[in-house]
Amino acid sequence: MTDAASTQETGQGAAGETERHASWLELFFDLIAVAGVAQLAHLLHGEPGLADIGLYALLFLAFWTAWMCFTLYGNTAGEQMRTGTMRTGMFGLAVMAAAVPGIREDHAPAFAIAYVGTRLLAEHAWRRRGEVVVDWPVAQLSFGVLPWVVSIWCDAPLRYWLWAAGLLIDLGVTFAYSRSSALKRIEAVRDLAEERIEERSRREESTGRGGQRGAGGPGGLGGPRLLPTAARSDQSHLSERLGLFVLIVLGEAVAQAVDAASEVTWDFALYGVAAGALFLLMSLWSLMLRYGAYGVPLLRAGALPARLVLPLHCFTAGALAALAASLGDAVAHSDDVLPRNALWLMCGSMTLVLAIALLAEICSGRDRRRQVVAAVSLLFPPAVALVAGRAGNWGPVGVVWLLLLGVHIQLAYERRAAKP
């Protein structure tokens, strides 16, 4: 008997169909993934160098890829989603999260083994369903895990280069196969399989052996075989899952600031930084979830295909998690000068988020004025980084509030444009 995960279903669709929402199991799965993101954020505390940022980006992409494989599985499987598969995937992500603090020492092999295991489990789940993910082929093609397997017996820095090579292979596979070519290949495989079934059936009937073997299977093949079909994703459910992931990362950013505030003296400088950080996160929430779709700031639903939306979501969530680490450092240094590397990390993360917002405005076909406003907002983070970095004595209060001002320019115009 299939152990299927139950789903919460509330609300009615336009055609009277019940709209599917994230199940409790899927929400639990997301929390496990974000626990790993919280561990990764600690790699960026203090004064992170380029090596630290590179390692963070590498590990975050691995976490996000493993999470996305199971997210798409739950999205298309629906009520047929196997609880055992999801639970095993959760265990793999938990091992990856636990290995992060010691990733530079002796925990790297455990991280690689858990990553390989989750990817192979996801591939097996898709193969069992007989479906092909045309929008995100990485979910079921595990070519990219081969360098990870080799890395288990390698030391740093070769280990990290192998991990990067595996992830680059995954990205190459994703964009090398277009949706149309994948659909054509599925149709060709189905036609070939049906021709072989019909040919074997005719051959067995001519020899008088039809029905003597292979009961229950077409043409005496010994059982039903699933012909490949294109996996059909539920776009509203996918948008909800991606948005929930971003929402949980925003919550983790608040937790980073609260944790830092608990260890410093409470004075007016702390109040200014903490208030600015909270308002900044609220403003980003509005851009990503009120005026955006799929957790991508200012993206209109349906403006881009899934294979382009998913990388944007990955970059958005990664930049947001890095921003969380830098905001924690800002609170910790509220009465002092913000370390230079933390300043560049904060402004760089904001630059990436606002650059994605500008790209989303363009791809969504919004009016030219909105695009101009988004471009103006994008200028704020690098300008703040240059001025504050050159001055060398800026406190985090001014940095955070100027970044908030840049976001609010965009947000205020979006509110105005949204009014009837």
Rosetta blueprint (number, residue, H / E / L):
1 M L
2 T L
3 D L
4 A E
5 A L
6 S L
7 T L
8 Q L
9 E E
10 T E
11 G E
12 Q E
13 G L
14 A L
15 A L
16 G L
17 E L
18 T E
19 E E
20 R E
21 H L
22 A L
23 S L
24 W H
25 L H
26 E H
27 L H
28 F H
29 F H
30 D H
31 L H
32 I H
33 A H
34 V H
35 A H
36 G H
37 V H
38 A H
39 Q H
40 L H
41 A H
42 H H
43 L H
44 L H
45 H L
46 G L
47 E L
48 P L
49 G L
50 L H
51 A H
52 D H
53 I H
54 G H
55 L H
56 Y H
57 A H
58 L H
59 L H
60 F H
61 L H
62 A H
63 F H
64 W H
65 T H
66 A H
67 W H
68 M H
69 C H
70 F H
71 T H
72 L H
73 Y H
74 G H
75 N H
76 T H
77 A H
78 G H
79 E H
80 Q H
81 M L
82 R E
83 T H
84 G H
85 T H
86 M H
87 R H
88 T H
89 G H
90 M H
91 F H
92 G H
93 L H
94 A H
95 V H
96 M H
97 A H
98 A H
99 A H
100 V H
101 P H
102 G H
103 I L
104 R L
105 E L
106 D L
107 H L
108 A H
109 P H
110 A H
111 F H
112 A H
113 I H
114 A H
115 Y H
116 V H
117 G H
118 T H
119 R H
120 L H
121 L H
122 A H
123 E H
124 H H
125 A H
126 W H
127 R H
128 R H
129 R H
130 G L
131 E E
132 V E
133 V L
134 V L
135 D L
136 W L
137 P H
138 V H
139 A H
140 Q L
141 L L
142 S L
143 F L
144 G L
145 V H
146 L H
147 P H
148 W H
149 V H
150 V H
151 S H
152 I L
153 W L
154 C L
155 D L
156 A L
157 P L
158 L H
159 R H
160 Y H
161 W H
162 L H
163 W H
164 A H
165 A H
166 G H
167 L H
168 L H
169 I H
170 D H
171 L H
172 G H
173 V H
174 T H
175 F H
176 A H
177 Y L
178 S L
179 R H
180 S H
181 S H
182 A H
183 L H
184 K H
185 R H
186 I H
187 E H
188 A H
189 V H
190 R H
191 D H
192 L H
193 A H
194 E H
195 E H
196 R H
197 I H
198 E H
199 E H
200 R H
201 S H
202 R H
203 R H
204 E H
205 E H
206 S H
207 T L
208 G L
209 R L
210 G L
211 G L
212 Q L
213 R L
214 G L
215 A L
216 G L
217 G L
218 P H
219 G H
220 G H
221 L L
222 G L
223 G L
224 P L
225 R L
226 L L
227 L L
228 P L
229 T E
230 A E
231 A L
232 R L
233 S L
234 D L
235 Q H
236 S H
237 H H
238 L H
239 S H
240 E H
241 R H
242 L H
243 G H
244 L H
245 F H
246 V H
247 L H
248 I H
249 V H
250 L H
251 G H
252 E H
253 A H
254 V H
255 A H
256 Q H
257 A H
258 V H
259 D H
260 A H
261 A H
262 S L
263 E L
264 V L
265 T L
266 W L
267 D L
268 F H
269 A H
270 L H
271 Y H
272 G H
273 V H
274 A H
275 A H
276 G H
277 A H
278 L H
279 F H
280 L H
281 L H
282 M H
283 S H
284 L H
285 W H
286 S H
287 L H
288 M H
289 L H
290 R H
291 Y L
292 G L
293 A E
294 Y L
295 G L
296 V E
297 P L
298 L L
299 L L
300 R L
301 A L
302 G L
303 A L
304 L L
305 P L
306 A H
307 R H
308 L H
309 V H
310 L H
311 P H
312 L H
313 H H
314 C H
315 F H
316 T H
317 A H
318 G H
319 A H
320 L H
321 A H
322 A H
323 L H
324 A H
325 A H
326 S H
327 L H
328 G H
329 D H
330 A H
331 V H
332 A H
333 H L
334 S L
335 D L
336 D L
337 V L
338 L L
339 P L
340 R H
341 N H
342 A H
343 L H
344 W H
345 L H
346 M H
347 C H
348 G H
349 S H
350 M H
351 T H
352 L H
353 V H
354 L H
355 A H
356 I H
357 A H
358 L H
359 L H
360 A H
361 E H
362 I H
363 C H
364 S L
365 G L
366 R L
367 D L
368 R H
369 R H
370 R H
371 Q H
372 V H
373 V H
374 A H
375 A H
376 V H
377 S H
378 L H
379 L H
380 F H
381 P H
382 P H
383 A H
384 V H
385 A H
386 L H
387 V H
388 A H
389 G H
390 R H
391 A H
392 G L
393 N L
394 W L
395 G L
396 P H
397 V H
398 G H
399 V H
400 V H
401 W H
402 L H
403 L H
404 L H
405 L H
406 G H
407 V H
408 H H
409 I H
410 Q H
411 L H
412 A H
413 Y H
414 E H
415 R H
416 R H
417 A H
418 A H
419 K L
420 P L
